[in-house]
Amino acid sequence: MTVAVLGATGMVGRRVVAEAGARGHRVLALSRKGETVGDGDTGVAVDAGDSAALAEVLVGSGADAVVLAVRSHPADEEFLVGVTRTVLDAAARLGARVLVVGGAGALRSPGEGELLVAHDPVYVPDALRAVAEAGVAQLRVCEGHFGADWVYLSPPGLLEPGERTGRYRRGTDTLLTDAGGRSWISAEDLAVAVLDELEGGGGARHFTVLAEVADEYLYPGRGE
């Protein structure tokens, strides 16, 4: 495949570029400065906030899949929603699949029915509420877009650099925790889940993943 990664210089984007390249895919690393972030990828400069320029680059890329791994710090819901809509529109014209690396806030809180993690103070303190709400708004944009082939991947509660084990637990739209109540995955194993989804797909529009669980629940990544 040709995989375009928007947000290629970020924590998740860099690892998605590396994982895709290691699997033999052609990778277009889209970022503001157009940096190459790994061996074999092609750096493409584009401002994610410029919807016309972004759409032009995506439509002209010939990509089979687009990974949207852009976040904003501090939280900027308007920016995130706008970028997501632009990517979905362009991918629909291109006939490409979109995988959005979103937020855990869009998941349901464990054992709390329809309560979203973004609205559960057990998981999201007031200081992080805006970030979590932006992720929910991003998912709603996807759900309201009927022209694009999209999937939304919510990471678990904690996502940070770590080891690539190539194994993870796959869930649905509810936050996963291990036996000790921890909700975590390495950015490296999240990238494995991203490429597994693009290469095969689990059939769900919205899913999550988890690391460090009992052996019987581990999901062997296809990149092994």
N, C-alpha and C positions, 0 to 999 in steps of 0.2 A: 504493500500500500504506500501511497504518499500521504503522510500525516503532517498536518500543519498544527503547530503548538503555539497558541497565543498566551503570552506570559512566560516565555521560554527561559527567562533569566531568573525566575522566582524559585522558591524552594521546591515546589511540586513540578513546575515546568521543566526545570533542569533534569530532574530524574525521569520524567516522561520522555524527554528527548533522548536520554541515554538508553532507556529501556527499549524504545522503539528502534533506535539505531542498532542495538545489540541483537535485535531480532531480524535485522536485515531490511527494515523499512526505510524508504526515503523520507527524510525529515526536513521540514521547513520550520526553522526556529524564528518565530515572530516576536519582536520586542521593539522598544522605542529606538534603541541604538543599532539594531540589526546585528547583534553579536552572535558569533558561533559559540555554542556552549559545550560542544563535545565533538568527538571524531566523526566526520562524515556528514554532519548536518549543514544545511545552508542557512545562513543568517539573513533575515529579511527585516528591514527597518519599516515600522509603521506605528503611528500613534493610535492606540486603542480608542482614544477619545474622539478621533476624527472619523466619524461614521462613513463618510464617502470614501476616504482613502482606505479604510479597513475593508470595506465591501469590495473595492476594486482589487485589492491584493488577494483577498480570499477567492473571489470568482476567477481571477486570472491564474491562481496557483495550480489548478488541476487536482487539488487534494481529494482523496477518497474519504478522509476523515479529518475533523477539526477538533482539537482538544482545547477547551477554554479553561485556562488556569490562572485567571486574573483576579486579584483581590485589590482592595483599596485601603490604605492606612493614612489617616483615620477613615472610618467607614463612610462611604459615599454611595448611598443606595441609588441615586439617580444615575451616576456613572456606571455602576455595575449593571443596572437594568438596561441602560442604553447599549452598552457593549454586547450584552447577551442577545438583545433583540437584533442588533446588526449582524451578529454571527449567524443567528438562526435564519434571518432573511437571505443572507449570502449563501449559506449552505443549501437552502431550499432551491435556489437558482442553480447551484453547482451540482446538486444531487449527491452531496456528501453527508456523512453521518456526523453528528455533533455529540461529543461527550463533555458535559459541564462538570468540572470539579467544583462543587458548591460548598455549602456549609452544613455543619451538624445541626444547626438550629432548625432546619427544615424537617428534621426527623420527629417522629412521635416519641414522647418521653416514656421509658419503660414502666409498664404497670399503671399508666395514667390515662388510658383510653385515647382520646383524640388530642390531648394536651401536647403542644409542640415543645421541643426542647428549648426553643427561643423564649418561651413564656414560662419556663420552669426554673425558679430561682435556685433549685438544687444544682442545676447544671450551668445556668447562665446568670451571673451577678449583674447588677445594674450597669456596671462599667462596660460590660460586653454586649449589652442588649442591642445596641445599634448595629453592631457587626452581625449578630445573629438574625436580626430582622431583615437586613440586606440580603442575606442568603435565602430567606423565605420569599422575599419579593422576586429574587432571581428565579426560583423554582416556579413561581406563579406565572412569570413571563413564558417559561417553557411550556407550561400546561395550557396556556392560552394561544400557543402558536401551532397551527394545524398544518403548516406546509413543510415543516422540517422533520427529519428523522433524528430525534434527540434522546439522550439518556442523561440523568442527573445523578452523579455520585456524591453522596454525603460522606465525608470522612467521619471517623468516630470523634469523641470529645477532645482527644489530644492527638495532634499530628506534628511530628518532629523528625529531624534527620536521625537516621539510625542504620541498622543492618538490613541488607536485602536477604531475606530468608526464602522468598519465592512462595510463601505459604500464608494463607489468611482465611478467615471465616467470612463468608458472604451472607448478608442479611437482606431484609426488605426495606421498609420505610420506618422502622423503629430502631432507636439507638441500641447498639449492642454493647454489653459489658461482660467481662469475664467473671469467674467465680468469686474473685476478690472485689468486684464492683468497678474494675478499671476499664475504661474505654479508650483504647490507644492503638495506633499503628505507626510504623515508620513511613516516612515519605517514599522510601525506596520500595516498600511493599505496596503502597498505594499505587505507585506507578505500574507495578506488576498487574494489579487489578484493572487499571485503566487499559492496558494493552490486551489483557485477556478479554475484556469486554469488547474492544474494537475488533479483535480477531474472531470472536465467536458470539458473544452476547448471551446474557442470561434471560432475556425476554421481558425484563421489567424496565419501566421508564425511570424508576427511582429506587436506588439500592444503597446499601452501606456495607462497610467491611470492618473487620476487627482482627487484631493480631494477639498472639500470646494466649491462646486458649488450649483446652485439652486436645490431645491428639485426634480423638475421634471427630472433632469439629473443624479440624484444619482443612482448608481448601487448597489443594495443590495447584499452584499457578501453572498455566500452560507454557510459560516461558522457561520452565526448568529443562 
